[in-house]
Amino acid sequence: MLVNKDGDGIKDGMDCFDPQTVFSDRVDEPVGKHVGVETHHYWMELALAQAQQAAEQGEVPVGAVVVCDGELVASAHNLTITDSDPTGHAEIVALRRAGQQLGNYRLVDCDLYVTLEPCAMCVGALVHARINHLYFAADDPKAGAIRSAMALAAADHFNHQLDWTGGIMAEPASKMLTEFFRSRRRAR
Ligand SMILES: [Zn+2]
């Protein structure tokens, strides 16, 4: 069972990671050394843990992590309600934290994992950040801008090619969203 180390970060709004600290107690699992589906599941589980934290504070459960050279650089979840910020989607918050952590507004050679297919705003931000590869879990039939409502990553007016892979651990991600909206409807 993976433990997300990000719990304390929420209170003060700072959520940047020292990868050494995060992984120091997990030496038996060489992160970044293995490739393929196992690695993608590992990072997506961290994103799912972020989504779970979002749900616990009444935010739509979407979580994201930024990974550079096999190391966790930033993680975040939706903060739109908490921060009264219409741009506070998990991807945007994670990109902002990653930029601050790396001291660079371009996140070249970084990948982003997110539990829901990004919206148009977030795809734009991923392109601006020069994210290398986007991995997402559940499709968003209404607003997904990768392959559902739009196919923005395929738009040739962008000056950066955003590669993407969808459907990684889609089931737990969409289940979390469904349960969140169901319980919110019940509460009304
Ligand atoms: Zn978005």
Residues whose N, C-alpha, C, O or C-beta is under 5 A from the ligand:
A	BS01	ZN	H89 P118 C119 M121 C122
